[in-house]
Amino acid sequence: MSFALDHLGVAVRSLADAKAIYQKIGLPLSSEEVVPAENVRVVFVPIGETRIELLEPTSDDSVIAKFIARRGEGLHHISIRVPNLETAVQKLQSGGTRLVSDEIKIGAGGHRYIFIHPSSSSGVLIELVEASD
């Protein structure tokens, strides 16, 4: 398994409103899933070999709610699939890369992930997810 773009995360106020444009285009949508640890509800829009992840906050103190309050709706993060998440994290930490958290977490669909802080990646929030195959 090589590296690949897994998805683009988009912060939205309302999944119902955000899904409408993709439905009008005729794109399929996943079922909604709640990720309690992140206080979000998500829907994936598969497009070719990648996906768009629509992220709606489920509480006012969620990271996504705070992002929308500061910056409005829009691109929140890019997600890169890596063959081995532990190896990637070790390389980043040994090289002094700042991570949002040192803990690998479980997200939508049960995938394991960690975020690279934007201060270490030219202002872009990068999520690393482990390949599942």
Backbone torsions as a table, in degrees:
resi	resn	phi	psi	omega
1	MET	NA	128.5	177.8
2	SER	-101.2	176.6	177.9
3	PHE	-71.0	149.8	179.1
4	ALA	-158.0	157.8	171.6
5	LEU	-73.3	118.5	-179.0
6	ASP	-84.4	-51.4	178.4
7	HIS	-165.8	168.5	170.9
8	LEU	-111.6	127.7	179.8
9	GLY	-94.3	126.8	-178.0
10	VAL	-120.9	122.5	178.6
11	ALA	-80.3	128.9	-179.5
12	VAL	-133.6	151.2	175.9
13	ARG	-75.6	-36.4	-175.2
14	SER	-139.4	120.8	176.0
15	LEU	-62.0	-40.8	-179.1
16	ALA	-57.5	-46.0	179.5
17	ASP	-67.9	-43.1	-176.6
18	ALA	-67.6	-37.0	-178.5
19	LYS	-65.7	-27.0	-172.6
20	ALA	-55.5	-44.7	-177.1
21	ILE	-65.0	-38.8	-179.7
22	TYR	-70.1	-35.8	176.8
23	GLN	-67.0	-39.9	178.5
24	LYS	-62.5	-36.1	178.0
25	ILE	-70.3	-25.0	-179.0
26	GLY	100.3	13.2	179.9
27	LEU	-78.9	146.5	176.8
28	PRO	-75.1	155.2	177.6
29	LEU	-127.9	143.5	173.6
30	SER	-73.7	169.1	171.8
31	SER	-73.2	158.2	179.0
32	GLU	-71.5	143.6	178.1
33	GLU	-135.7	137.5	176.3
34	VAL	-97.6	133.5	174.7
35	VAL	-112.4	93.9	-174.3
36	PRO	-58.3	-36.7	-178.1
37	ALA	-62.7	-27.0	-179.0
38	GLU	-106.6	-2.3	-177.9
39	ASN	54.7	50.1	178.4
40	VAL	-138.0	158.0	169.8
41	ARG	-115.9	134.2	-174.8
42	VAL	-127.5	153.1	171.0
43	VAL	-137.4	136.3	176.3
44	PHE	-102.8	141.1	175.9
45	VAL	-116.5	101.9	-179.7
46	PRO	-73.0	133.7	177.5
47	ILE	-138.6	107.8	-178.4
48	GLY	60.0	-127.6	-177.8
49	GLU	-88.8	2.2	-178.3
50	THR	-132.0	-171.4	-178.6
51	ARG	-147.3	160.8	167.2
52	ILE	-107.2	132.6	177.2
53	GLU	-106.7	115.4	176.3
54	LEU	-90.0	127.1	-173.8
55	LEU	-119.5	114.2	177.7
56	GLU	-109.4	129.2	179.0
57	PRO	-68.4	144.7	175.3
58	THR	-105.3	-2.8	175.1
59	SER	-150.5	156.0	-178.8
60	ASP	-68.8	-17.4	-179.0
61	ASP	-101.1	11.1	177.8
62	SER	-74.3	157.7	178.1
63	VAL	-58.0	-40.0	-178.6
64	ILE	-68.2	-41.3	177.0
65	ALA	-60.6	-42.6	179.1
66	LYS	-66.2	-38.6	177.5
67	PHE	-61.0	-48.4	-179.0
68	ILE	-62.8	-39.2	179.2
69	ALA	-62.8	-37.4	-178.9
70	ARG	-81.6	-43.7	-169.0
71	ARG	-119.6	-10.9	-175.2
72	GLY	84.9	178.2	179.6
73	GLU	-67.3	154.2	175.5
74	GLY	148.0	-168.5	-177.2
75	LEU	-59.7	123.1	-178.7
76	HIS	-102.0	-44.6	-178.4
77	HIS	-157.4	162.7	168.5
78	ILE	-111.4	146.6	-176.9
79	SER	-121.4	128.9	-178.7
80	ILE	-114.4	127.9	176.9
81	ARG	-83.1	130.3	179.8
82	VAL	-120.2	150.4	-178.6
83	PRO	-66.5	-34.0	-178.1
84	ASN	-144.2	109.2	-174.8
85	LEU	-66.6	-41.4	-179.9
86	GLU	-60.5	-43.8	179.0
87	THR	-61.6	-44.6	179.4
88	ALA	-61.6	-44.1	-179.5
89	VAL	-63.9	-43.0	178.8
90	GLN	-60.5	-43.7	178.7
91	LYS	-62.6	-43.4	-180.0
92	LEU	-64.4	-46.9	-178.8
93	GLN	-64.5	-40.6	-179.9
94	SER	-68.2	-23.9	177.9
95	GLY	-91.5	3.3	176.3
96	GLY	84.7	13.4	179.1
97	THR	-70.4	135.2	178.1
98	ARG	-83.6	128.8	176.2
99	LEU	-106.7	153.1	177.4
100	VAL	-65.1	-37.0	177.2
101	SER	-148.5	148.3	177.0
102	ASP	-83.2	-5.2	-176.5
103	GLU	-96.0	128.1	172.6
104	ILE	-74.9	131.4	-175.8
105	LYS	-114.9	169.8	177.2
106	ILE	-108.7	127.8	-176.8
107	GLY	-116.5	-159.5	-179.3
108	ALA	-55.7	138.8	-179.5
109	GLY	73.0	4.7	178.7
110	GLY	81.2	8.4	-179.5
111	HIS	-75.5	150.8	177.9
112	ARG	-90.4	139.7	-176.0
113	TYR	-150.8	164.7	171.9
114	ILE	-153.3	151.5	-179.4
115	PHE	-108.8	139.7	170.8
116	ILE	-90.4	128.9	-178.7
117	HIS	-64.3	139.6	-179.9
118	PRO	-57.0	-25.5	179.1
119	SER	-66.3	-18.2	178.4
120	SER	-103.9	1.9	-175.2
121	SER	-140.4	46.9	174.9
122	SER	54.7	36.4	175.8
123	GLY	85.0	3.9	-178.5
124	VAL	-106.8	128.8	174.0
125	LEU	-77.7	118.3	-179.0
126	ILE	-113.3	127.6	174.9
127	GLU	-101.8	133.0	172.4
128	LEU	-104.5	129.1	176.7
129	VAL	-121.6	146.8	-178.5
130	GLU	-84.2	135.7	176.6
131	ALA	-60.0	138.0	-177.2
132	SER	-97.4	-3.5	179.8
133	ASP	-116.2	NA	NA
